Amino acid sequence: MPRRRLPPLNPLRNFEAAARCGSFARAAAELHVTPAAVSRQVLVLEEYFGKPLFIRHANVIELTHDGAALLPSITAALDMLDEGARLIPRNGATVVSLCTYQGFLMHWLIPRLGRFRDAHPEIDLNLMSAAKPQEFEDAHADITIKYGNEPRDDHFSRAILPDIVVPACSPTLARSSRHPLPPIDNLVHHTLLRSRYRRLDWPNWLKVAGAESLSPRQEITFRESGLANQAASQGLGVAIAQRLLIENELASGRLVMPFDTALRRAADIWMSTTHKRLADSHVALVCDWIEREARDTVEGFGMRFTPSTADTEQPIVLAAAHTGH
C-alpha cells in the first residue's frame, strides 16, 4: 500500500476551526489555545502548500479560493475521525447516539457542543449523519433530528425548530454599486446558488416575495447547502439559505440577509426518540439540552416558535441583516 501524502494534521484541525468560526479568536476559544497559536498553526499549513489560505482582515478572516477548495474535504475527514473515535467509549463514560443531517450537524449542533461537553463531561455523544429515511433507520440512534414527523406509538417526538429559508449573500455583493440588493428586481443580475436537495427553495421564496417571474442571470447547484452558503460568502452569488444554518456567518459579517421576506416551510424540524430510550436519564438530558438550544436559536430570529399546522409554505417577516445601505 503506498504511503499517504498527508499535510500536518494539527494545523489542519486549526485551519478547519478557524474557517468554520470565521476568526482566529473564536477558533482559539473552541480549541482552548491562544489566537496566536491558531494563527501559527495555519501559517504552517500555508507554508506547506506554498500559498495563502486566508485573507486577514482587522477582526475577521476570509478564505481564499484555495482555502475554500480545501475546507470541505478537511471537514469531512475530521467528522469521520470524530465519528470513529466516538464508537469507543471512554472509561466510565455513557454514550448517547444522535443522527441528523450533515448540514445541521456541522452548522448548528457542532458549534454548540462545547457548552454541552463542559456541562456534562460524563456523556459521550456519538454523532452520525444521514440524508435518506432508510439511513436514519439503519443508524439505530438514540435520538434523531430531521424534517417532518412520522407519528409512531413507541416514539416521543417534538417539533423543535422552524425550517425558514432566506436569501443570503456577501456584504460586498449586497452593496454592489451597479446592482445592489435590495431591490428584489436586481436579483436578475446576480447568480442564484442552491442545493440539489432543496431545489424548490428559490422558486418558492420568489413566489411569496412577489417575484415569481424573475429569471436570474445564472444559477449554480451544489450538492450540499453548506457549499452554496460558502460560495455566497465568497461573493459568487446569492444563496437561498436555511436561516438556522447561517448563524455564525451572519454574526461574523461574512453573510447578510438583504431582504425582510422569509419563507417558512410547512414541515418543521423534529427531534425523536423512543419512549424506552427516553427513560434513560442520559438520553433525556441530551434531549432537554437540544430543546433549550433550539429555543435560544428561535429567540435569536426575533420570533416565537409554535409548531407548524399549515400544509403549505408561509411567508414571514424577519429583520434583514443590514447591508450597509
C-alpha positions in Angstrom: 0.0 0.0 0.0 1.5 3.4 -1.0 2.4 5.8 1.7 -0.2 8.6 2.2 0.8 12.1 1.4 -0.8 14.0 4.3 -0.4 17.6 5.3 0.5 18.2 9.0 -2.6 17.1 11.0 -2.7 19.6 13.9 -2.5 22.6 11.5 -5.4 21.0 9.6 -7.5 21.0 12.7 -6.7 24.6 13.5 -7.4 25.6 9.9 -10.8 23.9 9.9 -11.8 25.6 13.2 -10.7 29.0 12.0 -12.6 28.6 8.8 -15.8 27.5 10.5 -15.6 30.1 13.2 -14.6 33.0 11.0 -11.8 34.2 13.2 -8.7 33.0 15.0 -10.1 34.3 18.3 -13.2 32.2 18.2 -11.3 29.1 16.9 -8.8 29.6 19.8 -11.7 29.6 22.3 -13.0 26.4 20.9 -9.6 24.7 20.9 -8.6 26.1 24.3 -5.5 27.7 22.9 -4.5 31.3 22.1 -5.3 33.1 18.9 -1.6 33.4 18.2 -1.3 29.6 18.4 -4.1 29.1 15.9 -2.5 31.7 13.6 0.9 29.9 13.8 -0.7 26.6 13.0 -2.5 28.0 10.0 0.8 29.6 8.8 2.4 26.1 9.0 -0.3 24.8 6.6 0.1 27.8 4.3 3.8 27.2 4.2 3.2 23.5 3.4 1.0 24.4 0.4 3.1 27.4 -0.6 0.0 29.7 -0.8 -2.3 31.7 1.5 -5.5 30.0 2.7 -6.9 33.1 4.4 -7.2 36.8 3.7 -6.6 38.5 7.1 -8.8 41.5 7.9 -8.9 43.5 11.1 -11.3 41.4 13.1 -12.3 38.5 10.8 -10.7 36.2 8.3 -11.8 35.2 4.8 -11.0 32.0 2.9 -9.0 32.4 -0.3 -10.1 30.4 -3.3 -7.6 27.7 -2.3 -8.7 27.7 1.3 -12.4 27.3 0.2 -11.4 24.4 -2.1 -9.6 22.7 0.8 -12.2 23.1 3.5 -14.9 20.6 2.6 -12.5 17.6 2.4 -10.9 18.6 5.7 -14.3 19.0 7.4 -15.4 15.6 6.1 -12.2 13.9 7.2 -12.4 15.3 10.8 -16.0 14.4 11.0 -15.1 10.8 10.1 -12.3 10.7 12.7 -14.7 12.1 15.3 -17.4 9.5 14.4 -14.9 6.7 14.6 -13.5 7.8 17.9 -16.9 8.0 19.5 -17.6 4.4 18.7 -15.2 3.5 21.5 -16.4 5.0 24.8 -14.0 6.3 27.4 -13.8 4.5 30.7 -16.7 5.5 32.9 -18.5 7.4 30.1 -22.0 7.0 28.9 -22.6 7.1 25.1 -25.7 8.7 23.6 -26.0 8.4 19.9 -27.7 11.1 17.7 -28.4 11.1 14.0 -29.2 14.1 11.8 -28.4 15.7 8.5 -24.8 16.6 7.8 -25.5 20.3 7.3 -27.5 20.5 10.5 -24.7 18.7 12.3 -21.9 20.9 11.0 -23.6 24.3 11.2 -26.0 24.1 14.1 -25.1 21.2 16.5 -21.3 21.1 16.5 -20.8 24.9 17.2 -22.8 24.3 20.4 -21.2 21.1 21.6 -18.5 22.9 23.7 -21.2 24.1 26.1 -22.6 20.6 26.4 -19.2 18.9 26.9 -18.3 21.4 29.6 -21.6 20.8 31.5 -21.7 17.0 31.0 -18.3 15.5 30.6 -19.7 12.2 31.7 -21.6 11.8 28.5 -20.0 11.0 25.1 -22.1 11.9 22.1 -21.8 9.5 19.1 -22.9 11.8 16.2 -23.9 10.3 12.9 -25.2 11.9 9.7 -27.9 10.7 7.3 -29.9 12.0 4.3 -32.5 9.4 3.4 -35.2 7.8 5.6 -33.6 4.4 5.4 -30.2 5.8 6.5 -31.9 7.2 9.6 -33.5 3.8 10.3 -30.1 2.0 9.8 -28.4 4.3 12.2 -30.4 3.0 15.2 -29.6 6.2 17.0 -30.9 7.1 20.5 -32.1 10.5 19.1 -32.9 11.6 15.6 -33.4 15.1 14.3 -35.0 15.5 10.9 -37.6 17.4 8.9 -41.2 16.4 9.3 -42.7 13.9 11.7 -43.9 10.3 11.2 -46.1 9.6 14.2 -45.3 6.3 15.9 -46.8 4.9 19.0 -43.5 3.9 20.5 -41.8 7.2 19.9 -41.7 10.6 21.7 -41.4 13.3 19.0 -41.4 17.1 19.4 -41.0 20.0 16.9 -38.0 22.0 18.0 -37.2 24.4 15.1 -38.9 26.0 12.1 -37.5 25.4 8.7 -37.0 29.0 7.4 -35.2 29.9 4.2 -33.9 33.4 3.3 -31.6 34.8 0.5 -28.1 35.5 1.8 -25.0 37.0 0.2 -21.8 38.7 0.9 -22.0 42.3 2.1 -19.8 43.4 -0.8 -22.3 41.9 -3.3 -25.3 43.4 -1.5 -23.6 46.8 -1.7 -22.8 46.4 -5.4 -22.8 49.9 -7.0 -24.4 48.6 -10.2 -26.9 46.1 -8.9 -27.4 46.5 -5.1 -29.7 44.3 -3.0 -32.5 45.3 -2.3 -34.4 45.9 -4.5 -35.5 42.4 -5.3 -35.6 43.1 -9.1 -31.8 43.3 -9.1 -31.6 39.6 -8.4 -32.0 39.2 -12.1 -28.4 40.5 -12.5 -26.9 38.0 -9.9 -26.1 34.3 -9.8 -28.5 32.3 -7.7 -26.9 29.5 -5.6 -28.8 26.4 -4.3 -28.5 22.9 -3.0 -29.7 20.0 -5.2 -31.6 18.5 -2.3 -33.6 21.8 -1.9 -34.3 22.8 -5.5 -37.7 24.4 -4.6 -36.4 26.9 -2.1 -35.6 29.6 -4.6 -38.8 29.3 -6.7 -41.0 29.1 -3.6 -39.3 32.1 -2.0 -39.6 34.2 -5.2 -43.3 33.3 -5.3 -44.0 34.6 -1.7 -41.8 37.6 -2.4 -43.9 38.6 -5.4 -41.1 37.9 -7.9 -42.2 34.6 -9.3 -41.4 35.6 -12.9 -37.9 36.7 -12.2 -35.2 35.0 -14.4 -31.7 35.2 -12.9 -28.6 35.7 -15.0 -27.2 32.3 -13.9 -27.8 29.5 -11.4 -25.3 27.2 -9.7 -26.4 24.0 -7.9 -24.3 22.4 -5.2 -24.5 19.0 -3.6 -24.7 20.5 -0.1 -26.3 23.6 1.2 -23.2 24.4 3.2 -21.2 24.7 -0.1 -23.8 27.1 -1.5 -23.5 29.2 1.6 -19.7 29.1 1.4 -19.8 30.2 -2.2 -22.2 33.1 -1.3 -19.8 34.3 1.4 -17.1 34.4 -1.3 -19.2 36.7 -3.4 -20.1 34.2 -6.1 -23.8 34.8 -5.9 -26.9 34.8 -3.7 -27.7 31.6 -1.8 -31.1 30.6 -0.6 -30.1 29.5 2.9 -31.7 27.9 5.9 -31.7 30.7 8.5 -30.6 28.4 11.3 -27.6 27.2 9.4 -26.0 30.6 8.7 -26.0 31.9 12.3 -22.2 32.2 12.5 -21.8 33.7 9.0 -24.4 36.4 9.8 -22.7 37.1 13.2 -19.3 37.4 11.6 -20.5 39.6 8.8 -19.5 37.1 6.1 -23.1 36.9 5.0 -26.0 39.3 5.2 -29.8 38.9 4.6 -30.7 41.6 2.1 -34.5 41.1 2.3 -37.0 41.1 5.1 -39.2 38.4 3.4 -38.5 34.9 4.6 -40.2 31.6 3.7 -41.3 29.1 6.4 -41.6 25.6 5.2 -44.7 23.6 6.1 -42.5 20.9 7.7 -40.7 21.7 11.0 -37.5 20.1 12.3 -38.4 17.4 14.8 -36.5 15.6 17.5 -37.5 12.0 18.1 -36.6 9.1 20.4 -38.3 6.0 21.7 -40.2 6.1 25.0 -37.9 3.3 26.2 -34.7 5.3 25.4 -36.2 8.5 26.9 -36.5 6.6 30.2 -32.6 6.7 30.3 -31.7 9.8 32.2 -28.7 10.5 29.9 -30.8 10.4 26.8 -33.4 12.6 28.5 -30.7 15.1 29.5 -29.4 15.4 25.9 -33.0 15.9 24.6 -33.6 18.7 27.2 -30.3 20.4 26.2 -31.2 20.3 22.5 -34.6 21.8 23.2 -33.0 24.7 25.2 -30.5 25.4 22.4 -33.4 25.3 19.9 -35.4 27.8 21.9 -32.4 30.2 22.1 -32.0 29.9 18.4 -35.5 30.9 17.6 -35.4 33.8 20.0 -32.4 34.9 18.1 -34.6 35.1 15.0 -36.8 37.6 16.8 -39.8 35.3 16.6 -41.8 32.9 18.8 -41.9 29.3 17.7 -45.1 27.3 17.6 -45.2 24.1 15.6 -46.5 24.5 12.1 -50.1 23.5 11.4 -50.1 24.6 7.8 -49.9 22.3 4.8 -48.2 24.8 2.6 -45.2 27.2 2.9 -45.9 30.5 4.6 -44.3 33.9 4.1 -43.0 35.5 7.3 -41.0 38.7 8.1 -37.5 38.6 9.6 -35.5 41.7 10.1 -32.9 41.8 7.3 -29.2 41.6 8.4 -28.1 45.1 7.5 -26.1 45.5 4.3 -24.9 49.0 4.9 -27.3 50.8 2.6 
